Amino acid sequence: MIPSDHFVRFYNEVFKFLDRRGGLEPYYREISKHQELHCLELFREKGLQGMYDYWEHIRIEENCDLSLKLYPDRLVLTMHKCPSLSKVTDNDAGPCEKYCDHCPGWIIPLLEKAGYVCEYNLIDRRLPRCQMTIYPAESGHKSRVFTEADK
């Protein structure tokens, strides 16, 4: 198995390659289709609680410094220090400018298929922090990706 330090660096270079050729967004959509096998049914059946359970498992498995807050009308995930971007920025190759876009790139299409929307705040693409808030589709919110500079 490839060590995670090497994997995220490889992933970063793949993102750079695909971005130069205009293929990054189609790649994210393909990843989203594969993720459906792991969590679409869970999200549809158990809603926000199922999403909480999924990301709580990821938090433990990937040793992420993140917090989850489940409210009756939304789920808020705050990534305090992303292990993936931290590893990418800790090398001499330089991160893909759109590296952080891979998470909302696969998460938002999946959530929308499950009947939810996601406001994804990347905060600053150079910092290993982000926050996403997930709502039921009928909440009146719309899916969007933004940074603090976009506000």
C-alpha positions as CSV (number, residue, x, y, z in Angstrom):
1,M,0.0,0.0,0.0
2,I,1.3,3.5,-0.8
3,P,1.9,5.7,2.3
4,S,-0.5,8.6,2.7
5,D,2.4,11.1,2.4
6,H,3.2,9.8,-1.1
7,F,-0.5,9.4,-2.0
8,V,-1.5,13.0,-1.4
9,R,1.6,14.2,-3.2
10,F,0.7,12.0,-6.2
11,Y,-2.9,13.2,-6.0
12,N,-1.7,16.8,-6.1
13,E,0.3,16.2,-9.2
14,V,-2.7,14.4,-10.9
15,F,-4.8,17.5,-10.0
16,K,-2.2,19.8,-11.6
17,F,-2.0,17.6,-14.8
18,L,-5.8,17.4,-15.1
19,D,-6.3,21.1,-14.4
20,R,-3.9,22.1,-17.2
21,R,-6.0,20.0,-19.6
22,G,-9.4,21.2,-18.4
23,G,-10.3,17.8,-16.9
24,L,-10.4,18.5,-13.1
25,E,-14.2,19.0,-12.7
26,P,-15.1,15.8,-14.7
27,Y,-12.6,13.9,-12.5
28,Y,-14.3,15.2,-9.3
29,R,-17.7,14.1,-10.7
30,E,-16.3,10.6,-11.4
31,I,-15.0,10.4,-7.8
32,S,-18.4,11.5,-6.6
33,K,-20.0,8.6,-8.5
34,H,-17.7,6.1,-6.9
35,Q,-18.4,7.6,-3.4
36,E,-22.1,6.9,-4.0
37,L,-21.3,3.2,-3.4
38,H,-20.1,4.0,0.1
39,C,-22.5,6.6,1.3
40,L,-25.5,7.6,-0.9
41,E,-27.8,5.0,0.7
42,L,-26.7,6.0,4.2
43,F,-27.3,9.7,3.5
44,R,-30.7,9.0,2.0
45,E,-31.9,6.6,4.7
46,K,-30.4,8.3,7.8
47,G,-30.1,11.9,6.6
48,L,-28.0,14.3,8.6
49,Q,-27.4,11.6,11.3
50,G,-26.0,9.3,8.6
51,M,-23.7,12.0,7.4
52,Y,-22.6,12.7,10.9
53,D,-21.8,9.0,11.4
54,Y,-19.9,8.8,8.1
55,W,-17.7,11.8,8.8
56,E,-17.2,10.8,12.4
57,H,-15.8,7.5,11.1
58,I,-13.5,9.4,8.7
59,R,-12.4,11.7,11.5
60,I,-11.1,8.7,13.5
61,E,-9.8,6.7,10.5
62,E,-7.9,9.5,8.9
63,N,-6.9,11.1,12.2
64,C,-8.4,14.4,11.2
65,D,-8.5,17.5,13.4
66,L,-12.2,18.2,12.7
67,S,-15.3,18.8,14.7
68,L,-18.9,17.9,13.8
69,K,-22.0,19.6,15.1
70,L,-25.4,18.1,14.4
71,Y,-28.4,20.3,14.7
72,P,-32.0,19.4,13.8
73,D,-31.8,21.4,10.6
74,R,-28.1,21.1,9.5
75,L,-24.8,19.4,10.0
76,V,-21.7,21.6,10.4
77,L,-18.2,20.0,9.8
78,T,-15.2,22.2,10.6
79,M,-11.8,21.0,9.5
80,H,-9.4,22.6,11.9
81,K,-6.3,21.1,10.2
82,C,-6.7,19.1,7.0
83,P,-4.1,16.3,7.0
84,S,-4.2,16.1,3.2
85,L,-3.5,19.7,2.4
86,S,-1.0,19.8,5.3
87,K,1.0,17.0,3.6
88,V,0.8,18.6,0.2
89,T,2.1,21.9,1.4
90,D,4.9,20.2,3.2
91,N,7.0,19.4,0.1
92,D,8.8,21.2,-2.6
93,A,6.4,20.5,-5.5
94,G,3.9,23.2,-4.6
95,P,0.2,22.5,-4.2
96,C,-2.3,22.6,-7.0
97,E,-4.1,25.9,-6.8
98,K,-7.4,24.0,-6.8
99,Y,-6.3,21.2,-4.5
100,C,-9.0,22.0,-1.9
101,D,-11.7,22.0,-4.5
102,H,-11.6,18.2,-4.6
103,C,-13.7,17.8,-1.5
104,P,-16.7,19.9,-2.5
105,G,-16.1,18.6,-6.0
106,W,-17.2,15.1,-5.0
107,I,-19.3,15.9,-1.9
108,I,-21.8,18.4,-3.3
109,P,-23.0,16.2,-6.2
110,L,-23.4,13.3,-3.8
111,L,-25.3,15.4,-1.3
112,E,-27.6,16.8,-3.9
113,K,-28.5,13.2,-5.1
114,A,-29.4,12.4,-1.5
115,G,-31.6,15.5,-1.2
116,Y,-29.3,18.0,0.5
117,V,-27.4,21.1,-0.3
118,C,-24.0,22.2,1.0
119,E,-22.4,25.6,1.7
120,Y,-18.7,24.8,1.5
121,N,-16.4,27.5,2.8
122,L,-12.8,26.8,1.8
123,I,-11.7,29.8,3.9
124,D,-8.4,30.2,2.1
125,R,-7.1,27.6,-0.4
126,R,-3.6,27.9,1.0
127,L,-4.6,27.1,4.6
128,P,-5.5,23.5,5.7
129,R,-8.9,24.6,7.1
130,C,-12.5,24.6,5.8
131,Q,-16.1,24.3,6.9
132,M,-19.1,22.9,5.3
133,T,-22.7,23.2,6.4
134,I,-25.2,20.7,5.0
135,Y,-29.0,21.4,4.9
136,P,-32.0,19.6,3.5
137,A,-32.7,20.8,0.0
138,E,-36.0,22.3,1.0
139,S,-34.3,24.6,3.5
140,G,-34.0,27.4,0.9
141,H,-30.2,27.3,1.0
142,K,-28.2,26.6,-2.2
143,S,-25.1,24.6,-2.7
144,R,-22.0,26.8,-3.2
145,V,-18.3,26.9,-2.8
146,F,-16.6,30.0,-1.5
147,T,-13.7,31.4,0.4
148,E,-13.6,34.2,3.0
149,A,-12.4,36.6,0.3
150,D,-15.6,35.9,-1.7
151,K,-17.9,37.0,1.1
